[in-house]
Amino acid sequence: MPELSPRRRKLVLAICCMSLLIVSLDNTILNVALPSVQRELHASTAGLQWTIDAYTLVLASLLMLAGSTADRIGRKRVFMAGLVVFTIGSALCSIAPNLETLVAFRMVQAVGGSMLNPVAMSIITNTFTDPRERARAIGVWGAVVGISMAAGPLVGGLLVESVGWRSIFWVNLPVGLAALLLTLRYVPESRADRARRPDPVGQLLVIALFGSATYGIIEAPHASAATVLPFAVVAVAALIGLLVYEPRRAEPLIDLRFFRSAPFSGATVIAISAFASLGGFLFLSTLYLQNVRGLDALHAGLWMLPMAVPTLVCAPLAGRLVGSRGPRLPLLIAGVAMTCSSLLFAVFDAETSDVTLFLGYALFGVGFGFVNAPITNTAVSGMPRAQAGVAAAVASTSRQLGQTLGVAVVGAVLAAGVGAAAYKDAFVAAAVPGWWILTGCGMAVLVVGLLSSGRWARGTAERTAEKLDAVEVRQTVGASERH
């Protein structure tokens, strides 16, 4: 990629953030609309889980493929294709006649979304080469997540109440089109110095692992053991297949050597834990506010502001802290805040008091605001720039996988707890195990953040980077000699 002027770099960052905005906004807006979708399309709790998880599951399955493909054939080209598919998928979702087609169109959206965030992060990584400047850019990137969390519930609530839930997908159309035209004009093409070969077997194993595990978790409360067991077997077999097959490839879809770096492995675990907490938190909160408290979508969206505003404020602060002091402090703040937030709900039934509900939402917003920048920065720092797309895609995959699992597990626990009882009467008690699960996720962010950000961890990252660079050089020389 050619060296760009500071103004052009900021413009590229803004364009990339537009893609993040529509992808992130889509999730927060949809959460507010879930009760309306449930009423109009007669969806069960499992059906609501699938409207979210069909999207995040496809994203998680295809992100690494999109990252490596972008490195190979061109990041701008893949990014623009993603904008086109995502925008078309959004238009289809707005006209879905039933739950099944809505889930299918959400999957179309996700195919486009898989070509956006990891590719945009790769573009940013290759545009901002100075570590401090890159950390600040990633802080801005994280702030966009906060903006989507702040705007999503309000915009979604207003649209659902005034027009209907289908209108939430219309927001993506003008933003997607504008981002497409700006990308065509201002984003330079870039690709890795040496193209990586596709790994279709690895890709199929990833899809089998994520898909079968998610299906088994969501359907477990409603299906017999004989129905769920085959999916569990497929998931285990796919995981074993990945662990055995991928290390044997010279250019695997998932380069397991990345995980020799403690910061990279830690970032993966933290991303899964933090976004599982986010997925479960939003799912429980939305259903509680509208189906138990009886609030309309707009007022439920207003109740989300105590969570959204701290995320918006803390995300750029986390980016600056990562740039000046490293990832440890933001990760520790995130872990403590997210743990305390979930504990309020698990131990003190925070839903039953406006004060504790407000405090629980605010604490979660602080924690989530601090967690994004250190995840992204740690995932891509120290990795060879030629594999920036793959490294960023692993981090993005971890986020989507975490959100998928959070909704699947917490939703399954809630469905099992509610059972045949009256929904309003049983909800708070049935949600307690889910809140304990989210408390464990917050603790994982705290403990893993502490272990993966010290001197020993940095040493493993340096050694891993040296080995990856040496392998990259050997493969490049070998490819040159063959030609």
Protein Blocks (a to p, Z undefined) as FASTA:
>chain_A
ZZddfklmmmmmmmmmmmmmmmmmmmmmmmmmmmmmmmmnopafklmmmmmmmmmmmmmm
mmmmmmmmmmmnopklmmmmmmmmmmmmmmmmmmofbfklmmmmmmmmmmmmmmmmmmmm
mmmmmmmmcfklmmmmmmmmmmmmmmmmmmmmmmmmmmmmmnopklmmmmmmmmmmmmmm
mmmmmmccdddfbdcdddfklmmmmmmmmmmmmmmmmmmmmmcfklmmmmmmmmmmmmmm
mmmmmmmpmbdfblcklmmpmklmmmmmmmmmmmmmmmmmmmmmmmmmmmmnopafklmm
mmmmmmmmmmmmmmmmmmmmmmmnojklmmmmmmmmmmmmmmmmmmnommlpmklmmmmm
mmmmmmmmmmmmmmmmmmmgopafklmmmmmmmmmmmmmmmmmmmmmmmmmmmmmmnmma
cfklmmmmmmmmmmmmmmmmmmmmmmmmmmmmcmklmmmmmmmmmmmmmmmmmmmmmmmm
mZZ
